Structure formats: C-alpha cells, structure tokens
Amino acid sequence: MSVPGTSATIISSSSQTQISQMSWEMDNNVELVDDEIYKYDEVQHGNILSAQPWDKDPHFFKNIKISALALLKMVMHARSGGSLEIMGLMLGKVDGNTMFVMDSFALPVEGTETRVNAHDEAYEYMSSYINAAQRVGRQEHAIGWYHSHPGYGCWLSGIDVSTQMLNQHHQEPFVAIVIDPVRTISAGKVCLGAFRTYPNGYKPANEAPSEYQTIPLDKTEDFGVHCNKYYSLDVSYFKSALDKRLLDTLWKEYWVNTLSSSSLLTNAEYTNGQIMDLAKKLENFDCTKMSKTSEDICKTSIEMINGLMEQKIKNMLFNPAISI
C-alpha cells in the first residue's frame, strides 16, 4: 500500500538537493573538465622537482585549481570546528605554474580560536594516510595544508607565515589554504584564499592590493606586519564525471546540514562581533579609512539580509503555513 503524496515528496526533495548543488557550483564557478585532469605523470613530477623553478622565481606558481570534492570536504571540516581552528592536508600535483588539489583530509590536531597546533599524532596520521592512498593507486603527493580562520578572513598570520616558510623549505611544491567557514555561511560563496610565502630576505615590488576583505580591529596589526611576506594565487574550482558520485553523496550530507541551520542563528555571535568591531573602527575615525569602514557596514548588512531571505525561503518551502 502506498502513501499518497510520498513519491511527490521524495521527488521534490531530490530535486531540491540537485538544484541547491547546481546553485552552489554556479556561485563558486565550478568548471566541468575532462577526466584527463586526474592522470598523474610521475616523470613530469620528477622533472619539475629537479628543475625547482620556484627557486629562480618566487612568483612561479600563479594559479591553483581545486576539485569540488576536495573543496566540499575542506568546507565541511572547517564548519565542524565552529569557532575553533581546524587543520588538514591536501593531495595533488603541479603542471607548469599551476597547482592542482585533487583531494583533502582532516588532521587530528588541537585547535583554539586563534591558532592550530599539530603534534606527533598528526604527523603519524599524515604519513599513514598518504601511504594508504598510494597503496590503493592514488599517486598524488602532499601539495599543501589548509586551516580555518573562523570569522576573521583569509590571510596568513605570523604563525601561518612561519609554518608555510618551513613547509616550502622542506617539501616543495607546497601551498597554504585558508578557509573562513563563518563568512562562507553568511555569504553563501566559499570564502577561501591560497597563499605562498616569499624566501627570507626577498622584498616584493609594490603590488596591486588583493580583493578587499574585512579584517577585525584586533587582527589588523598581525595582518599588516606580515602581509608582504606572501602572495595570493588565483583560485578556481573544477569537477569531472569521475568524481560525480562521490560529490553527490557528500553534497547530500552538506545540504542537510545547511537546511537544518540558520545563518542568523549560527552566526549570531559573529554578527554581534562585526557590529562591535565596526563601532570600534568608527571610534578611531579617520577620513582615509572611512571608505573601508563603509564597505564593512554594507557587507554586514547584506549578510544579515541574505540570512533573512534564506530563512523566509526555507519557511515557504517546508512550512507554508508559517510566515516571518
């Protein structure tokens, strides 16, 4: 005996999941590519390790392409940490001046609200994971690390710069990725940055400022002191038919968590902090900084409006009898 309306409900739910995934991929400009991208050339990898072109040109790597599967895994990991920083490793390859991130995995580390610390257990786990991946035919090497900055943007702190310099010295090619899960929830689009540090003693030429982002007042000093010690890579995302099934499965879990949460409630503390930060910036009023403060105010307002619209749409879809 069938229950009236059950099939329609299931179809509707499945359709909503597909639409949400398509919307997420469009918002983040995920490009569909050929499966050839997953081919790994060990000879090519050996040649670039021998040549080490990054030693001659500190800006050698200019682009990074991240698989949608790796991106979603990193975002879900970052969101699971809440207000605490998390850390993980990425597997991939390089082709010319482009770095490719094919997969990512979380590391068992201790995180605080301002830093994340890797201990012996994390390094042992890292080694065993990479060995296990190679045993099942995954030839990619560790190509970088990622961690989160919950609520305070994508940039490298002094500790991050030191960590990345150490990584680039011992295991090139290597990249650092920073994800802000709080701003990702507020804005919808993934808030992510990819960075490489300059060699010690290198002084970069005056570069055009990167895309403007809000930096909390208590972080501006750390940001300003170290911002000339690294540069950003152009980030793009891709997917292929090979990872479709895994991506679809992972998306269902991500979508359920998204539906069952409200950015207004989840990010209430973040929003309050943003308003307080704006108030402090206005107290230290300076005409030359007023335009940036105005951008911060507009950004916070837009995020709150988006949260209200998101909640309204959810109520219309799932609670038609209830209105805000």
DAZI-V916920 format. One line per field, one symbol per residue. burial: 1 if it has 16 or more other C-alpha atoms within 10 Angstrom, else 0. Layout:
BEGIN
burial=???
END
This chain:
BEGIN
burial=000000000000000011001001100101100000000000000000000001000110111111111111111111101111111111111100011111111111101000110000010001000100000001111111111111111111100110111011000011111111111111110111111111000000000000000111000000100111111110111111000000100011011000000111001001100100110010000000000010011011001101110110000000000000
END
